[in-house]
Amino acid sequence: MRYSLFSLLREALNGQAGWPAAWRDALPRAHYDIVVIGGGGHGLSTAFYLAQEHGITNVAVLEKGWLGSGNIGRNTTIIRSNYGEPGNTPFYEHSMQLWEGLEQALNYNAMVSQRGVLNLYHTDGQRDAYARRGNAMRLHGIDAELLDRARVQELCPFLAFEDARFPVAGGLLQRRGGTARHDAVAWGYARAASTLGVDIIQNCEVTGFDIVQGRVRGVQTTRGPIAAGKVGMAVAGNTSHVAAMADLRLPIESHVLQAFVSEGIKPVIPNVVTFGAGHFYISQSDKGGLVFGGDIDGYNSYAQRGNLPTVEDVCESGMAMMPMLGRLRILRSWGGIMDMSMDGSPIIDRTPLEGLYLNAGWCYGGFKATPASGWCFAHLLATDRSHPVASAYRLDRFATGLVIDEKGAGAQPNLH
């Protein structure tokens, strides 16, 4: 069924009794052309674009839990393309362009809100760094505005401009950035992919790979063996764990990233705001709650929960930027497992095993990359060639030295 004003009116008069299931809860078949491991945003978008752009519909998406139970539902929903490195800039701008047409492509309300993303600066050095980044963005045709203190104060008067430890001096604004509803993104891609014939198989955990003479021929799962022509991994923080089943060691560490939401209040924050003197980012949801986060927990973990010192650090950064946050109650928090690469940039490439493909290393950038990640991974799976906007995301860059260190933190995953 296609969602439309007519269908909404019809079901309103019909007691909402005629809506079909959004997607088929498929049973696994013996063989698929392509199996995608991971039923999050990247896996589902890959399956959708395989079907829509390449005509490959004999595809299965395997999710070990329920659809959307991983990082796609455990993030702060920010979308943006304000990157400065040549390897990142075209990719994230392609993702932003896909975000702008996503709801029409999926026929689903993903609640994409281009309310703007404002990165604050507090020193002359930060201002110069943001000016360089903004210039790099504009050279690639991406919108960027360097704002002085007066313009930031006009936009966000609630920030700490006076008598603060880190007074706000200005900011870099991307007006096309913003937020999208994370679970709606998963549901929209699942519905669209299922409509095109993709099998979405929940509660189906991969337990091993079938490897014959150096080529992956399929996977072993908790619901039986599944043969495949090609297998793509898009499992975020569990990448190292799944890759180890194929005897692959990857330049990735897994860390917990916590996020928080406050009680609902009247509209106060018009856009996404990030703190320049620490790592903190905040926006306001449609329900009125303030959604925010900060640094990852410093130790390696697969647990979807964090520790109190990081909670304190995130809240301290928030208070330094917006002292009024101290009057709010935190309603809940959650943790996602970040697959932190050695240079802070992702990997979309073939693995040394023929027939096995990798989509990983997204660090903090996973949600905003969802459309372009699926688009480029689908291109790789269908053609065995990297998409031009993802050509820098090679696995061998850690051997050749062609790293993409956006933050400049070096080979320390916990610092990206």
PyMOL commands that set and color helices and strands:
alter all, ss='L'
color gray80, all
select helices_A, chain A and resi 5-13+41-54+71-73+89-100+102-106+124-139+149-155+182-195+236-244+308-321+323-327+363-365+370-383+388-390+397-400+413-415
alter helices_A, ss='H'
color red, helices_A
select strands_A, chain A and resi 31-37+59-62+78-79+117-121+145-148+170-174+178-179+199-201+206-212+215-221+224-233+252-264+272-274+281-284+289-300+330-341+347-350+356-360
alter strands_A, ss='S'
color yellow, strands_A
deselect
rebuild
show_as cartoon
